[in-house]
């Protein structure tokens, strides 16, 4: 059975690069009828935080990337790591290294002077007895000195590493804490990983990890190293490009489906198709079709996709996400007005849910905040009488629906020989506080009869006198 994993370090937020890697791993497992495992690589105790762990879990849950097993925490597996280290020592496949920091720096400088790749020279590799020193030793893995490691990468193709260019990796620090490259190997072995899909910044770690797996007699998974995401300027993605926490996208009004659809297209394609449902992605995704070159992050493209999903998402489903935005803006939606109804009239008019929530505030509460410029332009003395008449007619309307409201607005316009916009726009300002809303009949209907009447009366008090 195919088993993939996502193994973030909780030393910061879950960013879009990590999400794309998780998505590729999740899709491959789902497509192959396999399992997707979540592992938290928290051995960096100084930098790992519970806040970051929560951010990872919250982000994965919001995106709907459910894991089948886990989350597993490396800090709870130290006993297992120590046992494997002892096994390697006993089998002569690892050794204690007592070299001082100064000696290691000297060795590195000598390699550099010879224009060679800096690496450990194996000074302690054949020690039979500990030297007389106060230095607490590290433990190194005895990397093979001859031969080569052939990585048949599913994305990069075949990559060959010569063992004589790989030094003896430290697998345990002086305090006994196991290192990243070692814990990853033990975890992938114990958890039965068949495919390791991760960022290509780990490609150079792969031959070292393969050598340790083979020393343990473990099966070697297939690797797929995903290229990094670049900003629009060709530089590595950073905060200024949008490399913020994935939860920032939630707060900014993006839909998880839009973000996933966008990220899967960063480096992968299926013909000219741009929009994919999750079911389609599971069916069509091919890890070997992922491009080997970096992809550029385009905020405008993400925004376009988000707008598409807002327009096409089921109103009842979108309403759940809109509720979060309303809560952020402290908009009280408890007066019974259906958010699904608001979605129906606002979906075509917003690129983000934050924008939709801000533009829908006038549907709630008893009062609105009037835009001064809109008031000056539209609430002039000449409109006082028509607007008063319209207010009275709306107050007396027996059946409150959009059709009846539409008829009354038209009737008042005809009675006062006004173009429809000359009465509809002042009415819009009166009931919403501004000049932008869905069609006026629907807007008035959704706001409600008593609130509209009260708002129009208040707006009438803002109309000045004739000069």
Legacy VTK file of the C-alpha trace (Angstrom):
# vtk DataFile Version 3.0
C-alpha trace
ASCII
DATASET POLYDATA
POINTS 467 float
0.000 0.000 0.000
1.201 3.499 -0.859
2.039 5.547 2.225
3.029 9.213 2.037
3.646 11.791 4.710
3.761 15.476 5.451
6.390 16.237 8.077
6.595 19.953 8.945
8.786 21.426 11.665
6.764 23.559 14.120
9.227 26.437 14.137
6.942 28.915 12.375
3.716 29.205 10.448
2.464 26.769 7.813
3.263 28.595 4.555
2.097 28.045 0.978
5.212 26.084 0.002
4.563 23.594 2.776
0.893 23.398 1.864
1.697 22.574 -1.760
4.025 19.763 -0.645
1.327 18.449 1.701
-1.247 18.662 -1.096
0.913 16.687 -3.533
1.523 14.005 -0.883
-2.159 13.878 0.049
-3.326 13.689 -3.570
-0.904 10.899 -4.432
-2.003 8.834 -1.439
-5.681 9.366 -2.220
-5.224 8.569 -5.901
-3.375 5.335 -5.136
-5.843 4.249 -2.460
-3.067 4.659 0.089
-2.593 6.449 3.393
-1.423 9.943 4.273
0.467 10.401 7.543
1.045 13.632 9.450
4.283 13.855 11.431
5.468 16.812 13.495
9.264 17.061 13.411
9.768 18.921 16.662
13.254 17.868 17.726
14.447 21.489 17.544
13.278 22.178 21.071
14.533 25.747 21.163
12.558 26.876 18.110
9.548 24.535 18.184
6.408 25.954 19.771
2.923 24.698 20.552
1.594 27.768 18.758
3.254 26.580 15.555
1.919 23.062 16.063
-1.589 24.487 16.402
-1.082 26.602 13.269
-0.131 23.466 11.309
-3.103 21.460 12.582
-5.542 24.338 12.043
-4.222 24.983 8.536
-4.487 21.343 7.480
-8.009 21.107 8.906
-9.148 24.314 7.153
-7.788 23.021 3.844
-9.476 19.658 4.294
-6.218 17.693 3.977
-7.197 15.004 6.449
-4.504 12.613 7.632
-5.096 8.893 8.104
-2.537 8.481 10.897
-0.942 10.887 13.342
-0.004 13.442 14.147
3.152 11.716 15.369
5.654 13.799 17.363
9.369 13.101 17.142
9.974 14.282 20.707
7.892 11.310 21.881
10.105 8.848 19.995
13.513 9.546 21.527
13.685 6.106 23.139
13.352 4.514 19.703
16.019 6.772 18.158
18.464 6.017 20.966
17.911 2.281 20.513
18.738 2.475 16.811
21.834 4.589 17.507
23.041 1.975 19.985
22.412 -0.693 17.349
24.531 1.156 14.786
27.335 1.648 17.324
27.278 -2.046 18.248
27.414 -3.058 14.568
30.355 -0.731 13.888
28.246 1.435 11.582
28.529 4.521 13.776
31.217 5.937 16.036
31.976 8.612 18.634
33.698 11.726 17.350
35.720 13.819 19.822
36.937 16.502 17.406
36.867 20.031 18.773
35.078 22.864 17.051
38.455 24.462 16.300
39.772 21.322 14.606
36.640 20.985 12.489
36.945 24.599 11.348
40.581 24.029 10.421
39.672 20.943 8.382
36.944 22.860 6.569
39.365 25.695 5.764
41.894 23.200 4.361
39.289 21.671 2.044
38.274 25.129 0.869
41.898 26.065 0.237
42.172 23.003 -2.022
38.919 24.098 -3.702
37.191 20.976 -2.494
33.785 20.562 -0.899
34.200 21.101 2.890
33.477 17.948 4.859
34.570 15.961 7.891
37.800 14.039 7.281
36.944 10.927 9.308
39.596 11.625 11.950
37.803 9.634 14.688
36.394 6.963 12.384
38.858 4.261 13.392
39.461 5.133 17.055
39.544 2.027 19.243
39.771 3.828 22.589
38.437 7.250 23.647
41.074 10.011 23.726
41.900 11.921 26.904
39.671 14.954 26.500
36.850 16.797 28.220
34.991 17.160 24.929
31.599 15.494 24.906
31.520 13.483 21.702
28.962 13.506 18.954
28.000 10.271 17.210
28.621 9.984 13.469
27.293 7.519 10.921
29.987 5.636 8.979
29.104 6.618 5.466
30.426 4.272 2.751
33.692 5.531 1.259
33.242 4.023 -2.187
30.459 3.631 -4.674
27.575 5.926 -5.445
23.991 6.585 -4.439
21.522 6.647 -7.314
18.355 8.578 -6.522
15.608 7.817 -9.044
13.611 10.900 -8.285
10.032 10.952 -9.587
10.321 14.657 -10.440
14.028 15.391 -10.907
14.853 12.177 -12.728
17.990 10.170 -11.908
20.441 12.013 -9.650
23.772 10.389 -8.788
25.873 11.157 -5.692
29.386 9.836 -5.116
29.903 8.480 -1.610
33.408 9.936 -1.440
31.818 13.400 -1.487
29.579 12.636 1.495
31.097 12.947 4.966
30.195 11.018 8.088
26.920 12.579 9.181
26.360 13.489 12.826
23.380 11.445 14.032
23.500 12.445 17.726
24.612 15.688 19.366
26.859 15.825 22.459
23.783 15.789 24.741
22.517 12.650 23.005
19.755 14.415 21.055
19.306 12.768 17.647
19.683 14.955 14.552
17.121 15.678 11.860
18.579 13.492 9.122
18.668 10.521 11.468
15.199 10.872 13.008
13.676 11.223 9.532
15.236 7.930 8.470
13.975 6.041 11.513
10.508 7.554 11.191
10.197 6.804 7.473
11.324 3.240 8.164
9.069 2.633 11.162
6.064 4.280 9.516
6.459 2.303 6.316
6.818 5.225 3.959
6.724 4.081 0.340
6.931 7.576 -1.181
8.603 10.668 0.261
7.360 13.835 -1.444
9.116 16.935 -0.125
10.815 20.191 -1.099
13.899 20.007 -3.302
15.941 21.725 -0.592
16.102 18.201 0.906
17.561 16.585 -2.222
21.132 16.732 -0.894
20.006 15.002 2.318
18.592 12.083 0.355
21.809 10.103 -0.361
22.812 10.324 3.296
19.390 9.082 4.373
19.434 6.263 1.826
22.820 5.079 3.125
21.493 4.978 6.697
18.358 3.091 5.586
20.506 0.532 3.792
22.783 0.183 6.823
19.676 -0.657 8.843
18.482 -3.172 6.269
15.399 -1.051 5.650
13.597 -0.639 2.342
14.223 2.659 0.578
11.159 4.713 -0.374
10.714 6.427 -3.718
11.538 10.114 -3.567
9.959 13.078 -5.308
11.528 16.475 -4.690
9.211 19.392 -5.426
10.833 22.610 -6.727
10.539 25.739 -4.627
8.031 28.512 -5.239
9.444 31.848 -6.347
8.039 35.332 -6.102
7.046 37.309 -9.193
10.555 38.824 -9.192
12.230 35.417 -9.448
13.465 35.480 -5.847
12.660 32.878 -3.222
9.133 33.366 -1.923
8.999 35.574 1.159
6.435 37.550 3.131
6.524 40.407 0.660
5.381 38.004 -2.077
2.572 36.518 -0.014
4.438 33.746 1.804
2.431 34.262 4.929
0.719 31.715 7.126
-1.937 29.749 5.299
-4.366 30.942 7.985
-3.740 34.510 6.834
-5.436 33.539 3.594
-8.440 32.381 5.571
-8.502 35.676 7.457
-8.144 37.601 4.186
-11.252 35.946 2.767
-9.867 33.232 0.523
-11.608 29.893 0.147
-9.622 26.711 0.835
-10.719 25.222 -2.496
-9.342 28.251 -4.351
-5.995 28.086 -2.554
-5.634 24.344 -3.167
-6.624 24.729 -6.828
-4.056 27.493 -7.224
-1.222 25.666 -5.469
-1.690 22.424 -7.397
-1.228 24.392 -10.626
2.109 25.749 -9.416
4.288 23.249 -11.230
1.626 20.792 -12.429
-0.891 20.936 -15.237
-3.447 18.854 -17.082
-3.786 20.280 -20.563
-5.225 23.781 -20.444
-7.605 23.070 -17.573
-7.487 25.693 -14.837
-10.347 24.765 -12.507
-10.306 21.426 -10.701
-12.580 19.919 -8.103
-10.903 17.811 -5.423
-12.410 14.688 -7.026
-10.877 15.670 -10.376
-7.489 16.303 -8.792
-7.474 12.907 -7.122
-8.319 11.321 -10.452
-5.929 13.307 -12.646
-2.922 14.221 -10.493
0.373 12.679 -11.570
3.428 13.294 -9.385
5.734 12.489 -12.316
4.109 15.305 -14.308
5.230 17.918 -11.780
7.704 20.270 -13.423
11.307 20.112 -12.229
11.810 23.890 -12.428
10.562 26.441 -9.862
7.101 27.982 -10.187
6.272 31.666 -9.689
3.591 32.777 -7.239
1.000 35.077 -8.792
-1.324 36.805 -6.335
-3.611 38.072 -9.126
-4.168 34.539 -10.409
-5.043 33.360 -6.909
-7.502 36.242 -6.568
-9.091 35.337 -9.918
-9.540 31.735 -8.784
-10.979 32.867 -5.476
-13.537 35.020 -7.254
-14.488 32.042 -9.431
-15.069 29.840 -6.404
-17.106 32.544 -4.665
-19.339 32.785 -7.750
-19.792 29.032 -8.126
-19.818 27.743 -4.539
-23.125 26.645 -3.040
-24.584 29.602 -1.054
-25.154 27.436 2.022
-21.523 26.324 2.001
-20.168 29.801 1.305
-22.306 31.179 4.124
-20.243 29.169 6.641
-17.055 30.880 5.479
-18.783 34.274 5.331
-19.834 33.860 8.953
-16.163 33.703 9.945
-15.510 36.990 8.148
-18.502 38.636 9.810
-17.215 37.490 13.189
-13.815 39.010 12.397
-15.454 42.339 11.572
-17.692 42.060 14.659
-20.819 42.110 12.513
-23.751 40.751 14.509
-25.588 38.351 12.198
-27.956 37.025 14.850
-31.028 38.984 13.700
-32.242 36.112 11.552
-31.168 37.370 8.113
-29.849 34.391 6.154
-26.200 34.656 5.124
-26.984 32.274 2.270
-29.414 34.876 0.912
-26.707 37.532 1.113
-24.301 35.228 -0.712
-26.819 34.879 -3.547
-26.922 38.624 -4.164
-23.287 39.440 -3.387
-21.339 36.531 -4.924
-20.919 38.275 -8.276
-19.688 41.426 -6.594
-16.729 40.287 -4.460
-13.263 38.812 -5.024
-12.788 37.832 -1.377
-15.111 36.958 1.463
-13.634 39.824 3.468
-14.755 42.189 0.739
-18.180 40.557 0.710
-18.555 40.883 4.474
-17.508 44.552 4.469
-19.878 45.310 1.596
-22.735 43.549 3.376
-22.593 45.281 6.749
-25.650 47.398 5.911
-27.820 44.256 5.871
-27.395 44.005 9.633
-28.080 46.257 12.584
-30.575 49.040 12.904
-28.399 51.893 11.726
-25.942 52.513 8.951
-22.945 54.767 8.645
-23.583 57.316 5.923
-20.888 58.178 3.411
-20.681 61.967 3.435
-19.842 62.251 -0.256
-22.761 59.974 -1.177
-25.107 62.040 0.984
-24.014 65.331 -0.589
-24.386 63.981 -4.104
-27.667 62.099 -3.751
-29.662 63.470 -0.797
-30.464 66.924 -2.174
-33.538 69.054 -1.365
-35.208 68.132 -4.661
-35.421 64.481 -3.634
-37.038 65.165 -0.236
-40.664 64.883 -1.399
-40.243 61.815 -3.670
-38.200 60.010 -1.007
-40.769 60.869 1.698
-43.561 59.534 -0.501
-41.544 56.386 -1.222
-40.929 55.904 2.509
-44.656 56.147 3.264
-45.535 53.671 0.529
-42.927 51.193 1.745
-44.204 51.534 5.300
-47.710 50.634 4.151
-46.694 47.735 1.929
-48.714 44.682 2.958
-46.634 42.018 1.239
-42.902 42.634 1.664
-41.148 41.162 -1.353
-38.753 42.331 -4.060
-41.425 42.438 -6.764
-43.726 44.712 -4.775
-40.811 46.982 -3.795
-39.720 47.169 -7.450
-43.223 48.243 -8.469
-43.375 51.003 -5.841
-39.964 52.437 -6.830
-41.089 52.566 -10.457
-44.419 54.136 -9.495
-42.755 56.932 -7.505
-40.280 57.582 -10.319
-43.109 57.932 -12.826
-45.200 60.077 -10.491
-42.396 62.601 -10.020
-41.156 62.277 -13.595
-37.775 61.007 -12.518
-35.459 58.605 -14.254
-35.335 55.418 -12.222
-31.765 56.061 -11.089
-32.723 59.471 -9.727
-34.916 57.833 -7.073
-33.177 54.456 -6.782
-29.772 55.913 -5.914
-31.022 58.241 -3.139
-32.980 55.264 -1.796
-29.798 53.161 -1.886
-27.863 55.806 0.032
-30.701 56.067 2.548
-30.887 52.337 3.329
-27.203 51.309 2.899
-25.273 54.498 3.651
-23.416 54.277 0.321
-23.807 54.044 -3.431
-23.014 50.369 -4.078
-25.291 47.425 -3.416
-27.145 44.647 -5.219
-30.274 45.668 -7.189
-32.229 48.130 -5.071
-35.436 46.078 -4.826
-33.544 43.037 -3.523
-31.427 45.192 -1.215
-34.472 46.850 0.352
-36.238 43.491 0.671
-33.311 41.822 2.479
-32.762 44.729 4.865
-36.355 44.432 5.986
-39.381 46.699 6.128
-39.069 48.357 9.523
-35.341 48.935 9.240
-35.634 50.408 5.764
-38.369 52.798 6.834
-36.379 53.897 9.885
-33.233 54.412 7.794
-35.058 56.457 5.149
-36.534 58.676 7.843
-33.094 59.243 9.264
-31.705 59.994 5.804
-34.427 62.591 5.264
-33.083 64.505 8.260
-29.730 64.787 6.476
-31.205 66.604 3.483
-30.403 70.284 3.627
-32.716 73.170 2.767
-32.994 74.973 -0.578
-30.660 77.895 -0.946
LINES 1 468
467 0 1 2 3 4 5 6 7 8 9 10 11 12 13 14 15 16 17 18 19 20 21 22 23 24 25 26 27 28 29 30 31 32 33 34 35 36 37 38 39 40 41 42 43 44 45 46 47 48 49 50 51 52 53 54 55 56 57 58 59 60 61 62 63 64 65 66 67 68 69 70 71 72 73 74 75 76 77 78 79 80 81 82 83 84 85 86 87 88 89 90 91 92 93 94 95 96 97 98 99 100 101 102 103 104 105 106 107 108 109 110 111 112 113 114 115 116 117 118 119 120 121 122 123 124 125 126 127 128 129 130 131 132 133 134 135 136 137 138 139 140 141 142 143 144 145 146 147 148 149 150 151 152 153 154 155 156 157 158 159 160 161 162 163 164 165 166 167 168 169 170 171 172 173 174 175 176 177 178 179 180 181 182 183 184 185 186 187 188 189 190 191 192 193 194 195 196 197 198 199 200 201 202 203 204 205 206 207 208 209 210 211 212 213 214 215 216 217 218 219 220 221 222 223 224 225 226 227 228 229 230 231 232 233 234 235 236 237 238 239 240 241 242 243 244 245 246 247 248 249 250 251 252 253 254 255 256 257 258 259 260 261 262 263 264 265 266 267 268 269 270 271 272 273 274 275 276 277 278 279 280 281 282 283 284 285 286 287 288 289 290 291 292 293 294 295 296 297 298 299 300 301 302 303 304 305 306 307 308 309 310 311 312 313 314 315 316 317 318 319 320 321 322 323 324 325 326 327 328 329 330 331 332 333 334 335 336 337 338 339 340 341 342 343 344 345 346 347 348 349 350 351 352 353 354 355 356 357 358 359 360 361 362 363 364 365 366 367 368 369 370 371 372 373 374 375 376 377 378 379 380 381 382 383 384 385 386 387 388 389 390 391 392 393 394 395 396 397 398 399 400 401 402 403 404 405 406 407 408 409 410 411 412 413 414 415 416 417 418 419 420 421 422 423 424 425 426 427 428 429 430 431 432 433 434 435 436 437 438 439 440 441 442 443 444 445 446 447 448 449 450 451 452 453 454 455 456 457 458 459 460 461 462 463 464 465 466
